[in-house]
């Protein structure tokens, strides 16, 4: 099953609690797409380290090419751990 990012063709690359908002119905909304990247399935590689330092995946910190979808998942894990 493809992820939501793959279906939408966008990776956020700066997911953190401050960018995740709930509306009055309790629906999650994602804000601040300043570092977002657009990609096609099978082409999900980025090389610039963008985002918030404490939410960066190890490959971003080390300066490696990384998957935007995977670093979004990493940042979600950090947000869940922090909360």
DSSP file (Angstrom, degrees, kcal/mol; ACC not computed):
  #  RESIDUE AA STRUCTURE BP1 BP2  ACC     N-H-->O    O-->H-N    N-H-->O    O-->H-N    TCO  KAPPA ALPHA  PHI   PSI    X-CA   Y-CA   Z-CA
    1    1 A X              0   0    0      0, 0.0     2,-0.0     0, 0.0     0, 0.0   0.000 360.0 360.0 360.0 126.9    0.0    0.0    0.0
    2    2 A X        -     0   0    0      1,-0.1     2,-0.0     2,-0.1     0, 0.0  -0.351 360.0-112.6 -70.7 152.1    1.5    3.4   -0.9
    3    3 A X     >  -     0   0    0      1,-0.1     4,-2.0    -2,-0.0     5,-0.2  -0.301  26.6-106.8 -77.2 167.2    2.0    6.0    1.7
    4    4 A X  H  > S+     0   0    0      1,-0.2     4,-2.2     2,-0.2     5,-0.2   0.891 121.0  55.8 -60.5 -39.9    0.1    9.3    1.8
    5    5 A X  H  >>S+     0   0    0      1,-0.2     4,-2.1     2,-0.2     5,-1.1   0.918 107.4  48.7 -60.5 -42.5    3.2   11.1    0.7
    6    6 A X  H  45S+     0   0    0      1,-0.2    -1,-0.2     2,-0.2    -2,-0.2   0.899 110.9  50.5 -64.3 -39.9    3.5    8.9   -2.4
    7    7 A X  H  <5S+     0   0    0     -4,-2.0    -1,-0.2     1,-0.2    -2,-0.2   0.868 118.1  38.1 -66.1 -35.8   -0.1    9.4   -3.2
    8    8 A X  H  <5S-     0   0    0     -4,-2.2    -1,-0.2     2,-0.2    -2,-0.2   0.680 100.9-131.4 -89.9 -19.0    0.1   13.2   -3.0
    9    9 A X  T  <5S+     0   0    0     -4,-2.1    30,-1.7     1,-0.2     2,-0.4   0.723  70.1 109.2  75.6  21.5    3.6   13.5   -4.5
   10   10 A X  E   < -A   38   0A   0     -5,-1.1     2,-0.4    28,-0.2    -1,-0.2  -0.992  48.5-165.6-133.3 136.8    4.8   15.7   -1.7
   11   11 A X  E     -A   37   0A   0     26,-2.8    26,-2.9    -2,-0.4    58,-0.1  -0.976  11.2-153.9-116.3 139.1    7.3   15.2    1.2
   12   12 A X        -     0   0    0     -2,-0.4    23,-0.2    24,-0.2    -1,-0.1   0.937  10.4-169.2 -78.6 -49.3    7.2   17.8    4.0
   13   13 A X  S    S+     0   0    0     55,-0.3    37,-0.1    23,-0.1    39,-0.1   0.521  75.1  61.6  66.5  11.6   10.8   17.4    5.3
   14   14 A X        +     0   0    0     37,-0.2     2,-0.3    18,-0.1    37,-0.1  -0.085  65.7 158.7-150.7  42.9   10.1   19.5    8.5
   15   15 A X        +     0   0    0     40,-0.1     2,-0.3    56,-0.1    37,-0.1  -0.538  13.7 138.4 -73.0 132.1    7.5   17.6   10.4
   16   16 A X    >   -     0   0    0     -2,-0.3     3,-1.9    62,-0.1     4,-0.4  -0.951  67.5 -90.1-161.9 166.9    7.3   18.4   14.0
   17   17 A X  G >  S+     0   0    0     -2,-0.3     3,-1.5     1,-0.3    -1,-0.0   0.853 122.6  60.3 -55.7 -37.0    4.6   19.0   16.6
   18   18 A X  G 3  S+     0   0    0      1,-0.3    -1,-0.3     3,-0.0    -3,-0.1   0.728 106.5  47.8 -64.3 -21.1    4.5   22.8   15.8
   19   19 A X  G <  S+     0   0    0     -3,-1.9    12,-2.9    -5,-0.1     2,-0.6   0.358  96.5  81.8-100.9   3.8    3.5   21.9   12.2
   20   20 A X  E <   +B   30   0B   0     -3,-1.5     2,-0.3    -4,-0.4    10,-0.2  -0.946  61.3 178.6-113.7 116.1    0.8   19.5   13.1
   21   21 A X  E     -B   29   0B   0      8,-3.3     8,-3.6    -2,-0.6     2,-0.4  -0.859  21.0-143.1-119.5 148.6   -2.5   21.1   14.0
   22   22 A X  E     -B   28   0B   0     -2,-0.3     6,-0.2     6,-0.2     2,-0.1  -0.929  15.6-145.7-109.0 134.4   -5.9   19.8   15.0
   23   23 A X    >   -     0   0    0      4,-2.0     3,-2.1    -2,-0.4     6,-0.0  -0.284  41.2 -85.5 -85.7-177.7   -9.1   21.5   13.8
   24   24 A X  T 3  S+     0   0    0      1,-0.3    -1,-0.1     2,-0.1    -2,-0.0   0.717 130.1  53.5 -63.4 -21.5  -12.3   21.7   15.9
   25   25 A X  T 3  S-     0   0    0      2,-0.1    -1,-0.3     0, 0.0     3,-0.1   0.404 120.5-107.3 -91.8   1.7  -13.4   18.2   14.6
   26   26 A X    <   +     0   0    0     -3,-2.1     2,-0.4     1,-0.3    -2,-0.1   0.658  69.4 148.0  82.0  16.6  -10.1   16.6   15.7
   27   27 A X        -     0   0    0      1,-0.0    -4,-2.0     0, 0.0    -1,-0.3  -0.731  49.0-121.2 -87.7 130.0   -8.8   16.3   12.1
   28   28 A X  E     -B   22   0B   0     -2,-0.4     2,-0.4    -6,-0.2    -6,-0.2  -0.516  29.5-172.4 -72.3 132.3   -5.0   16.6   11.8
   29   29 A X  E     -B   21   0B   0     -8,-3.6    -8,-3.3    -2,-0.3     2,-0.4  -0.982  14.6-142.0-123.7 138.0   -3.8   19.3    9.5
   30   30 A X  E     -B   20   0B   0     -2,-0.4     2,-0.2   -10,-0.2   -10,-0.2  -0.859  23.4-173.1-102.0 134.7   -0.2   19.7    8.4
   31   31 A X        +     0   0    0    -12,-2.9   -12,-0.0    -2,-0.4   -13,-0.0  -0.688  46.1  45.5-120.2 171.6    1.2   23.3    8.1
   32   32 A X        +     0   0    0     -2,-0.2     3,-0.4     1,-0.1    -1,-0.2   0.990  45.5 179.9  60.8  80.2    4.4   25.1    7.0
   33   33 A X    >   +     0   0    0      1,-0.2     3,-1.1    -3,-0.1    -1,-0.1  -0.039  40.5 123.9 -96.7  30.6    5.4   23.5    3.7
   34   34 A X  T 3  S+     0   0    0      1,-0.3    -1,-0.2   -20,-0.1    -2,-0.1   0.772  82.3  33.9 -63.1 -28.3    8.4   25.8    3.3
   35   35 A X  T 3  S+     0   0    0     -3,-0.4    -1,-0.3   -23,-0.2    -2,-0.1   0.268  89.9 134.0-108.8   9.6   10.8   22.9    3.0
   36   36 A X    <   -     0   0    0     -3,-1.1     2,-0.4   -22,-0.1   -24,-0.2  -0.196  39.9-153.5 -62.8 151.1    8.5   20.5    1.1
   37   37 A X  E     -A   11   0A   0    -26,-2.9   -26,-2.8     9,-0.0     2,-0.4  -0.967   6.2-140.0-126.9 145.0    9.7   18.6   -1.9
   38   38 A X  E     +A   10   0A   0     -2,-0.4     2,-0.3   -28,-0.2   -28,-0.2  -0.856  31.4 164.2-103.3 137.6    7.7   17.3   -4.9
   39   39 A X        -     0   0    0    -30,-1.7     2,-0.3    -2,-0.4     5,-0.1  -0.961  33.5-124.8-147.6 163.4    8.7   13.9   -6.3
   40   40 A X  B >   -C   43   0C   0      3,-0.8     3,-2.7    -2,-0.3   -34,-0.0  -0.816  50.7 -84.4-104.6 151.4    7.5   11.1   -8.5
   41   41 A X  T 3  S+     0   0    0     -2,-0.3    -1,-0.1     1,-0.3     3,-0.0  -0.319 121.0  23.6 -56.8 133.4    7.2    7.6   -7.2
   42   42 A X  T 3  S+     0   0    0     -3,-0.0     2,-0.4     2,-0.0    -1,-0.3   0.284 112.0  78.8  89.6  -9.6   10.6    6.0   -7.6
   43   43 A X  B <   +C   40   0C   0     -3,-2.7    -3,-0.8     1,-0.1    24,-0.0  -0.734  48.7 131.7-131.3  83.1   12.3    9.4   -7.5
   44   44 A X        +     0   0    0     -2,-0.4    24,-0.8    -5,-0.1     2,-0.5  -0.387  28.7 129.4-131.3  51.5   12.4   10.4   -3.9
   45   45 A X  E     +D   67   0D   0     22,-0.2     2,-0.3    23,-0.1    22,-0.2  -0.932  25.3 172.7-118.1 133.6   16.0   11.5   -3.3
   46   46 A X  E     -D   66   0D   0     20,-2.6    20,-2.8    -2,-0.5    -2,-0.0  -0.928  16.8-172.4-131.5 156.0   17.1   14.8   -1.7
   47   47 A X        +     0   0    0     -2,-0.3     2,-0.4    18,-0.2    -1,-0.1   0.517  57.0  93.6-126.3 -11.4   20.5   16.0   -0.7
   48   48 A X  S    S-     0   0    0     18,-0.1     2,-1.0     1,-0.0    18,-0.1  -0.725  71.0-132.1 -90.1 132.3   19.9   19.2    1.2
   49   49 A X        +     0   0    0     -2,-0.4     2,-0.3    11,-0.1    -1,-0.0  -0.718  43.5 158.9 -82.8 104.3   19.6   19.0    4.9
   50   50 A X        +     0   0    0     -2,-1.0     2,-0.2   -37,-0.1   -15,-0.0  -0.872  25.2  53.6-123.8 158.2   16.5   21.1    5.7
   51   51 A X  S    S-     0   0    0     -2,-0.3     2,-0.4   -37,-0.1   -37,-0.2  -0.719  91.9 -30.5 118.4-168.6   14.2   21.0    8.7
   52   52 A X    >>  -     0   0    0     -2,-0.2     3,-2.4   -37,-0.1     4,-0.6  -0.762  54.3-128.4 -93.6 130.8   14.5   21.4   12.4
   53   53 A X  G >4 S+     0   0    0     -2,-0.4     3,-1.3     1,-0.3    -1,-0.1   0.833 105.2  50.1 -48.3 -48.0   17.8   20.1   13.9
   54   54 A X  G 34 S+     0   0    0      1,-0.3    -1,-0.3    -3,-0.0    -3,-0.0   0.537 112.9  48.2 -75.4  -4.1   16.3   17.9   16.6
   55   55 A X  G <4 S+     0   0    0     -3,-2.4    -1,-0.3     2,-0.1    -2,-0.2   0.370  83.3 118.9-112.3   1.1   14.0   16.2   14.1
   56   56 A X    <<  -     0   0    0     -3,-1.3     2,-0.1    -4,-0.6    -5,-0.1  -0.428  64.5-121.7 -72.0 141.7   16.5   15.5   11.4
   57   57 A X    >>  -     0   0    0     -2,-0.1     4,-1.9     1,-0.1     3,-0.9  -0.446  28.6-107.8 -74.8 155.4   17.2   11.9   10.4
   58   58 A X  H 3> S+     0   0    0      1,-0.3     4,-2.3     2,-0.2     6,-0.2   0.863 118.6  56.5 -54.6 -39.1   20.8   10.6   10.8
   59   59 A X  H 34>S+     0   0    0      1,-0.2     5,-2.5     2,-0.2     4,-0.3   0.828 106.9  49.9 -66.0 -29.7   21.4   10.5    7.0
   60   60 A X  H X45S+     0   0    0     -3,-0.9     3,-1.2     3,-0.2    -1,-0.2   0.926 110.6  49.0 -70.2 -45.0   20.5   14.2    6.8
   61   61 A X  H 3<5S+     0   0    0     -4,-1.9    -2,-0.2     1,-0.3    -1,-0.2   0.880 111.2  50.5 -61.7 -38.5   22.9   15.1    9.7
   62   62 A X  T 3<5S-     0   0    0     -4,-2.3    -1,-0.3    -5,-0.2    -2,-0.2   0.508 115.6-116.0 -80.5  -3.9   25.6   13.1    8.0
   63   63 A X  T < 5 +     0   0    0     -3,-1.2    -3,-0.2    -4,-0.3     2,-0.1   0.700  64.5 144.1  80.9  19.6   25.1   14.9    4.7
   64   64 A X      < -     0   0    0     -5,-2.5    -1,-0.2    -6,-0.2     2,-0.2  -0.480  60.8 -94.3 -87.2 160.8   24.0   11.8    2.7
   65   65 A X        -     0   0    0     -2,-0.1     2,-0.3   -20,-0.1   -18,-0.2  -0.531  56.1-172.1 -66.4 140.6   21.4   11.6    0.0
   66   66 A X  E     -D   46   0D   0    -20,-2.8   -20,-2.6    -2,-0.2     2,-0.5  -0.921  30.0-105.9-140.8 162.1   18.1   10.6    1.6
   67   67 A X  E  >  -D   45   0D   0     -2,-0.3     4,-2.1   -22,-0.2     5,-0.2  -0.788  22.0-150.2 -87.0 123.5   14.5    9.6    0.9
   68   68 A X  H  > S+     0   0    0    -24,-0.8     4,-1.7    -2,-0.5   -55,-0.3   0.880  97.9  53.3 -60.9 -38.8   12.1   12.4    1.7
   69   69 A X  H  > S+     0   0    0    -25,-0.2     4,-1.7     1,-0.2    -1,-0.2   0.905 109.4  48.2 -63.9 -41.6    9.4    9.9    2.6
   70   70 A X  H  > S+     0   0    0      1,-0.2     4,-2.2     2,-0.2    -2,-0.2   0.861 109.7  51.0 -70.5 -35.5   11.7    8.1    5.1
   71   71 A X  H  X S+     0   0    0     -4,-2.1     4,-2.4     2,-0.2    -1,-0.2   0.828 107.3  54.9 -72.9 -28.0   12.8   11.3    6.8
   72   72 A X  H  X S+     0   0    0     -4,-1.7     4,-2.2     2,-0.2    -2,-0.2   0.914 108.7  48.2 -64.8 -41.6    9.2   12.3    7.2
   73   73 A X  H  X S+     0   0    0     -4,-1.7     4,-2.1     2,-0.2    -2,-0.2   0.902 110.5  51.7 -63.9 -40.5    8.5    9.0    8.9
   74   74 A X  H  X S+     0   0    0     -4,-2.2     4,-2.2     1,-0.2    -2,-0.2   0.942 109.8  49.0 -58.7 -48.4   11.6    9.5   11.1
   75   75 A X  H  X S+     0   0    0     -4,-2.4     4,-2.5     1,-0.2    -2,-0.2   0.866 108.6  53.3 -63.4 -36.9   10.3   13.0   12.1
   76   76 A X  H  X S+     0   0    0     -4,-2.2     4,-2.4     2,-0.2    -1,-0.2   0.908 108.2  50.9 -62.9 -40.8    6.9   11.5   12.9
   77   77 A X  H  X S+     0   0    0     -4,-2.1     4,-2.3     2,-0.2    -2,-0.2   0.898 110.0  49.4 -62.1 -41.1    8.5    9.0   15.2
   78   78 A X  H  X S+     0   0    0     -4,-2.2     4,-2.8     2,-0.2     5,-0.2   0.920 110.1  51.1 -63.5 -43.8   10.4   11.8   17.0
   79   79 A X  H  X S+     0   0    0     -4,-2.5     4,-2.2     1,-0.2    -2,-0.2   0.907 111.5  47.3 -61.3 -42.2    7.2   13.8   17.4
   80   80 A X  H  < S+     0   0    0     -4,-2.4    -1,-0.2     2,-0.2    -2,-0.2   0.897 112.8  49.2 -65.9 -39.6    5.5   10.7   18.9
   81   81 A X  H  < S+     0   0    0     -4,-2.3    -2,-0.2     1,-0.2    -1,-0.2   0.914 112.1  47.9 -65.3 -43.1    8.4   10.1   21.2
   82   82 A X  H  <        0   0    0     -4,-2.8    -2,-0.2     1,-0.3    -1,-0.2   0.900 360.0 360.0 -64.8 -41.5    8.5   13.7   22.4
   83   83 A X     <        0   0    0     -4,-2.2    -1,-0.3    -5,-0.2    -2,-0.2   0.505 360.0 360.0 -68.8 360.0    4.8   13.8   23.0
